[in-house]
Amino acid sequence: MALKFKLKDKVKVIAGKDKGREGDIEKILPKEKKAIVSGINIYKRHVKGGGEQKAGIYEMPRPIDLSKLMLICPKCHKETRVGFKIVDGKKYRFCKECKSQID
């Protein structure tokens, strides 16, 4: 199955504690079907000091499931589902709202 999201895509969270928030995809984990999105799903981790590392409370992003994300079309600026087209032997993603090509 082809992934509907790529790096730097703008997405909106449609379920969970961050519902309604938007961010850009920083990293995709295809085997786990998860992604790390900037500013979304941030958790605090308490780290014990040792060696050169300082102790403290650090904010770390956690992966969010791809099923909880919806792509924001760069042309019509709406949340949209993603379709695939094959044009001249190349596969492209397209917006199902405005039918424009995404990449």
ChimeraX attribute file (.defattr): number of C-alpha atoms within 10 A of each C-alpha:
attribute: neighborCount
match mode: 1-to-1
recipient: residues
	/A:1	3
	/A:2	6
	/A:3	11
	/A:4	15
	/A:5	18
	/A:6	15
	/A:7	13
	/A:8	13
	/A:9	17
	/A:10	21
	/A:11	23
	/A:12	22
	/A:13	24
	/A:14	16
	/A:15	14
	/A:16	10
	/A:17	10
	/A:18	15
	/A:19	13
	/A:20	12
	/A:21	13
	/A:22	20
	/A:23	17
	/A:24	19
	/A:25	19
	/A:26	13
	/A:27	15
	/A:28	19
	/A:29	13
	/A:30	11
	/A:31	6
	/A:32	11
	/A:33	13
	/A:34	18
	/A:35	21
	/A:36	22
	/A:37	27
	/A:38	18
	/A:39	15
	/A:40	22
	/A:41	16
	/A:42	16
	/A:43	11
	/A:44	11
	/A:45	11
	/A:46	10
	/A:47	12
	/A:48	10
	/A:49	10
	/A:50	8
	/A:51	5
	/A:52	6
	/A:53	9
	/A:54	10
	/A:55	11
	/A:56	12
	/A:57	12
	/A:58	12
	/A:59	11
	/A:60	13
	/A:61	15
	/A:62	16
	/A:63	18
	/A:64	20
	/A:65	15
	/A:66	19
	/A:67	11
	/A:68	15
	/A:69	22
	/A:70	21
	/A:71	22
	/A:72	21
	/A:73	23
	/A:74	15
	/A:75	12
	/A:76	13
	/A:77	12
	/A:78	15
	/A:79	20
	/A:80	18
	/A:81	14
	/A:82	20
	/A:83	14
	/A:84	15
	/A:85	12
	/A:86	9
	/A:87	8
	/A:88	6
	/A:89	7
	/A:90	7
	/A:91	11
	/A:92	13
	/A:93	18
	/A:94	20
	/A:95	22
	/A:96	15
	/A:97	14
	/A:98	13
	/A:99	13
	/A:100	14
	/A:101	17
	/A:102	15
	/A:103	9
